[in-house]
Amino acid sequence: MTEIAALPWNGFTAISCFSGAGGSSLGYRIAGLRMLWASEFVPAAADTYRANASEHTYLDTRDIRQVTAKDILDRTGLKAGEIDLMDGSPPCAAFSTSGKREAGWGVVKTYSDTRQRVDDLFFEFTRLLGDLQPKTFVAENVSGLVQGTAKGYFKEILAALRKPGYRVSAKLLDAQWLGVPQRRQRLIFVGVRDDLGMQPVHPKPLPYRYTVRDAISDLPGAFDDLQTDPETGQHLTLRGYSVEPLWHDLRPGEGHKQRTSLKRLAWDQPCPTIVARAGTAGTAAITHPDHPRYPTLAELRRLGGFPDDFELTGNYYRRWERIGRAVPPVMMAQIAETVRDELLVPLRNSGKI
């Protein structure tokens, strides 16, 4: 984190909505952008964001529905049209294929530590987009947004993003091909304002990928006797007498198809998607390749593409949730660097911005 903080500012500014623990924001910092304003409504996520935020970032913890473009412009000292990049990751649980999907649309329900309706929040992003008129934007959501009945929402969102005067492209990108040792497919929208005369761009996949071994094999100790996470003291052994015997029947890289969604990591493959709520009924949980336990926080950071000293707050499961909900910083850095190099820098060099 100290090395990232010392990276020089490239002159470009950014703001972020639905910022979570700050995975995306950290990616923009790696790419040299300065995050001036961020928004996060969930208290536990805001705590983690605040613990790692740049000194230049103002964190707004209000419900995004209460935030106006004037609030953001007054805080940043910029005018409409001057922000270089607007980022946003509206809550995606409503569209995830692992959730209830359309059964929860239009319903106020529990989301992390809050109760709110979440399937309409993308339109709060487009409301602010239209009023702020940033030069470019990046928005992120789950791959489920383009699957099944959610495709209708996708079409509405795409139209809403284009309406304020933007050229928009959406692509499914996988974190495992963007420098993260995790298979995590996400839908990434990139937009550029019409008057700038440029087309949206997405990063190309890297010619290599990292494995679980690359990520965590150098961490100290085999943890044979570990019962608690050294950082939080939280119990790490798999819960329930019926689960641990099943673990021994799992081949590395596979899950048990009939009785549990437990997934045993394979050393020479990327980690499967880290979900937000591990170890609770109905959710998937990853385990260490060699031992019947959940990953330590040090291992989760590596598998999620976070620095070793990125501070997580709350108990073990809250800290896991922060990693599970976050956009991996390394993935977002690849996206941000592409937008920087292929859109913002050429526009600045041409005198258009």
C-alpha positions, 0 to 999 in steps of 0.5 A: 500500500505504501508503494501504491501511495507513492506512485505519481499522479498522472493528472487525471481525476476520478470519482467512484459510486458504490465503492465497497471496500475500495477494490476499484479505487485501489485499481485506479490509484495503481493506474495513477489516477486520483480518486477525489470522491467516493460513495459507500452506504454499507457501514462495514464496507465504508469502514474498510474503504476509510482504512485504506483511502487516499488522503485525496479521497472524500468518502460520502456514506449517504444513500446514493439516492440522496446524492446530487451532482452538485454535492460531488462538484462542490466537494471536488471543486470541479465543474460538470464535464471536467471529471476525467473518469466516473466509476461505479459498481452498483450492487449485483446480488439482484442479478447474480445467477447464484441468487433469487434474481427476478424474485427479488426485483423491486423488493426491499431486502437485506443487503450486507448490513443494510436493508434496501432495494438494489436492482434499481441502483444502476439507474442512480449511477446513470442519473449522476452520469447525465448530470456530471458529464464525465469524459469517460466512465467504467461500470461493473456488474455480474455476468448474470446481467446478460443471462436469462430474464435479466437481459431486459434489465441489461438493455434498459441499463445500456440505453440509460448509459447512452442517453446522456450522450455516451458511446458505450461498449459492454464486455465480459472480462475474466479476472484470471486473464487480467493478472488475478489468480481467481476465475471471476467473470464480470460485465464491464461497461466502458463509455466515452462522451460523444463530443470527444469523438473516441470509441470505448476500449477494453483491455486485452487478455494477458497471455498468462495467468496465475495459479493458487500456487503462485499466489499463496505457496510462499506464505509462512507455514502449512497451518496444519494445527491452525484453528484460528485466523492469526489476524482476527482469532476467528475460527477457521476449521470447517463448520459442522461434523458432516462437512469435514469428512466430505472435504477428504472426498473432494479432489483438488479443483472440484466441489461435491455435487450432491451434498455441499457447495464446498470447493477445494482449491487446486494448487495449479489452477486459479481460485474459483470465484470468491463469493461474498458469504462463505460458510453459511447455508446455501453458499459456496466456500473455498478451502485450502488445497491441503487442509480442511479449513477456510483460507486465512485472510492473508491467503484471501487477499492474495487470491483476491488481488489485494496487497498483503497490507490492505487493511480489512475491518470487522470479524473474519466473515465480514472481512471475507465478505469485503474480498468477495464483493470487491472488484480485484484491484489488479483487474481494475488497474488493467481496465483503468490503464487501458482507458488511460492510455487509449482514451484519456492520454490521446485526448489530452495530447490532442488538446480535446481535454 
